[in-house]
Each structure stands twice: as structure tokens, then as C-alpha cells.
Amino acid sequence: DVQLQASGGGLVQPGGSLTLSCAVSGFTFDDYAIGWFRQAPGKEREGLSCRSSTDGSTYYADSVKGRFTISSDNAKNTVYLQMNSLNPEDTAVYYCGLKYGSSWCGYHYPNMDYWGKGTQVTVSS
């Protein structure tokens, strides 16, 4: 079974940084993309970033562009989300997801085929 495990959340002061990790196991396909999402209380889930497995291309939502960076360590089957210049509006539960086929990445954020458990990020002084 495909499993995703997100980690790295926590409490950080405004202006601070955090790096989230998404460890992926059990997949065998070459064409997929990993996305990072978040959901704040009372708000809809928001797609933040994605990375295509086919060419490594990455995309970002306007709300995080220039502050967040998605990367991967293929040897560890792990995708990271480096988050800088965090502000209280970034407080949310963050999720990673995997969807087979990478053509969606950069155009929209559909429902994923697999989800990791969320990790809480709280930005507060």
C-alpha cells in the first residue's frame, strides 16, 4: 500500500521558518506528483505546491510563492516543504498528497489518490 507520512510541524514565531517532510513508501509508478496542502479552521483546503516526478518541475500558489520551496530527496523517498517568512495566516494543518499522473501539477489541485496525516503548523508570538 502507498503510505505518506507528514511531519515537521510545530509552533513558530512570525517571521520564522519550518521544514515539513513527507515520507512516501509503497509506490511503484514513475508518473505522479506530490502536493502540499493546508487547511485552516473554518476554511477550505488550499493547494500550496506540487512537484512532478517526471521532470522535477515545481509550482506554487500565489499565497506562498517566494516564501515556500518544495524539494525532494529521491534516495529517501521524501518530499520537503521549506517554509520561510511565516505569518499567523499560515497557521493550519498541513497535508501532503500523491496523485498518479503529473499533468495536474501546475494547473489545479485535484483530490489526491493518497494522503498523509496532517501536521499542525502554528505561527504565533
Secondary structure, 3 states (H helix, E strand, C coil): CCEEEEECCEEECCCCCEEEEEEEECCCCCCEEEEEEEECCCCCCEEEEEEECCCCCEEECCCCCCCEEEEEEHHHCEEEEEECCCCHHHCEEEEEEEEECCCCCCCCCCCCCEECECEEEEECC
